């Protein structure tokens, strides 16, 4: 009997130990979120993310915990890093300043607060949003007929995210100033993936221009025209392909003969938009390609000379000033300076009549149309 009692006693100890282990495992998943919530409430840096300022501690009568939790869920679905901080300010002005201070101290892209007040906003809530990327603070009255219904908190959370999304749309303005804080990838994606009615990205440009082309060495100045095709997917730059033909040139004469030359260029350019907003928009470019030179003429006795042509390399720099009247149409002035590799020489027999390409200078005036 004592052995049975002793055996039961041993079983009881093992059972209690087993219960303790199981209980520990059951408690740990619950304890971890609590610790994480405490860490979040303490407010570790959330670089490029969102700070949610909770009203549950400072102002329980104006707090809506369900809406705050729903907003956390909505931001989590979008993979936006977020931290919860217990607010301490009570007055409207103090609460606004607190949002700005908390966002800056945690290097966050934005800080948000949901305030419910039955006396001031029956059936609705206040949303406060400080957006450090676009440098503004937004107040919204989010009306709702029945705050007590099941989906009310979720609806308010979705509308709060939409408010953040609308504020971040300024990220899509080309040439805007660099934001104070670098947005997290999820924040940037929130703005980029937002469809806009009638939104058109004018990234392809087709241009025509009149050109004056000249080079020292006796070749003189000639006139012509050019066409270009540009692709500008980035606010700070793009690429262009252009072709130029200059058939209008003066005769080049020596004692032995007289001749004329035609010049053609085919080039590619890497373009940097120095400024991409306002009426006047300057840009710089670096490029290269091929220079085609064709010549024909007459000897002194008016007998035709043998026509000839050559192709050499070309490298150059360019500057351009666009006058943007609409986003689709712009007038531009341009200047380019390049070098031929090697320099082209025009010979009349054995005598050099002219040289071309060291340097090759051009000025242009044209129109460009931007299309989606």
Helices and strands as residue ranges (DSSP letters): H 2-42, E 50-54, H 65-77, E 82-86, H 92-105, E 110-116, E 124-131, E 136-143, H 152-168, G 169-172, H 185-192, E 204-215, E 220-234, E 237-248, E 252-253, E 257-273, E 280-299, E 308-324, E 329-348, E 351-371
